[in-house]
Amino acid sequence: MTQVSIGLVNPKSPENVGAVLRAAGCYRADAVFYTGVRFELAQRFVTDTKRMVSRIPLVGVDELQQALPAGAVAVAVDLIDGAIPLPTYQHPDNAFYIFGPEDGTLGPEILSWCRDVIYVPTEGCMNLAASVNVILYDRLAKGYQAEDNNTER
């Protein structure tokens, strides 16, 4: 079963969470989970301009590991040593992508239960919403390439 979920670690900006929801809708993600209180304090600002929250659950949780969907592969997205560059990464069918906060990185407690760690090779870091868009687009594009390769045989 193909399933895509997104986990956000203590997102700071309601604008970014709104943009993440829009990306989730564009690229067919199934759910978005978040931890922390910063977004909850700011969510009264409506930033989900396409109202994706009516189709895609946005769920606050204490720990993202609790939200790991059954059978999903946890994939951390972080600019750290040893991470796999996105252009060479093969996405799992059932993935739970974990993104760090805009003003920090994922800690060892999260990395310890993620099977893979990937990064987008850039000259510096992107913001949260941009990172989600790039990862989900790459997943979609590689899925189309795989379909094309299978039909050419």
N, C-alpha and C positions, 0 to 999 in steps of 0.2 A: 504494500500500500504506500503510495506516495503522499507524504504529509510534510508540511513546512510550518514550523513554529518559530517564533522569535522571542528571545528573552532579553530584557533590558535591565541592567544593574543600576539602580538608583538614578534614573534619568533626571537631569536638571531642568531641561527646557520643555515647556508644554508645546512650543512650536515644533521642536524636534519630534516629540511623541506624535503629534498630529501628522507630521510628514512621514513618520514611520508607518502609521496606520494607512496613509495614502499609498505608500510603497507596497505594504502588505496586500492591499486591494488590487493594485496593478499587477503584481506578480503572484497572485493566488496563494498567499499564505493563509494558514488555517486559524492561527491564534497569535496574540501578542501578550506576553506576561511581563510584569515589571516588579522590581523590589524597591524598597526605600520609601521615604515620605516626601521628597522634594516635589515629585510630580503630583502627588495627591494634594499638596498644599496649593498648587498652581493650576489644577485641572479645571477650575471654574472658567478659565480663559478657553473659549472654544477655538481649537486650532485644527480640528479634524474637518477640513473644508468639504470633503466628499462624503462625510457621515459614514465612513467605513465601519465605525464602531457598531453600527446597526447590523452589519453582516459578519464582522470579525470580532470575536471576543477580545476585550482588553481587560486583563485580570491582574489585580495586585496580589502578590504572594509574599510570604516572609522569606522564603528561600527558593531560588529558581530550580534547584535540584528536585524539589517537591513537585514542580510543574512539568518535569521531563515526561513527554508523552511515551506511552508503552511502545517499546521497540525502536525508539528514536535514538539517533546518534547525536550526542552533544558535541557541538563544534564551536569552540571559542574563536572570536574574531578579535585579535589583539596584535599590536605591533611590538612583538617581543622576539628575542633570540630563539631560534629553533622553529619558528612558525613556518608553515608551508605557504609559498607565494600563491596567490589566487589563480594566476594563469595556468599553473600545473595541477591544481586541485581537482579531484573527481568528487563531486557532491554525492552524499548518500541519498537514497530514495526518501528515507524518513529522517529528516534533519531537524535539530533544535539548535538554532544559531544564537549564541550568547554574545551580546555586545556590552562593553564597559561604559561607564559614565563619560560624559563629555569632558570632564575635568580630571580624569583618572584612568586607571588601567584595571584589568581583572586581576584579582589576587590569587595566590596559590590555592586557597580553599575552593575556588571555582575551577581553576585549571586542573585540579586533581581528579575531577570526575568527568572532564571532557576528553573524548577520544582523540580529537584532532584540534589543532590550533592553526588558524590560517590568518593571512594578512594581505592587504591590498598594497602592492608596491607603489608608493608615492614619495614625493619629496616633502615629507611632513605628514601630519595626520589630518584626516578628513573629519567632518563633524558626524555625529551619530546618524542622522537621517541620510546623509550622502553615503555613508558606509553601508547601511542597510540596502539602499537602492543598488549599489554596485554589486554586493554579494548576491542579492536576489536576481538581478539581471544576468549575472554570470551563470547562475544556476539554470535559468531559463534558456539562455543562449546555448549552453552546452547540452541541454536536453534536446533542443532542436537539432543540433549537430549529430547527436546520437541517433535520432529518428531518421535523419537524412542518410546516415551511413548504413542503417539497417534496411532502408528501402532500396538502396542502390545495389544490393546483393542479389 
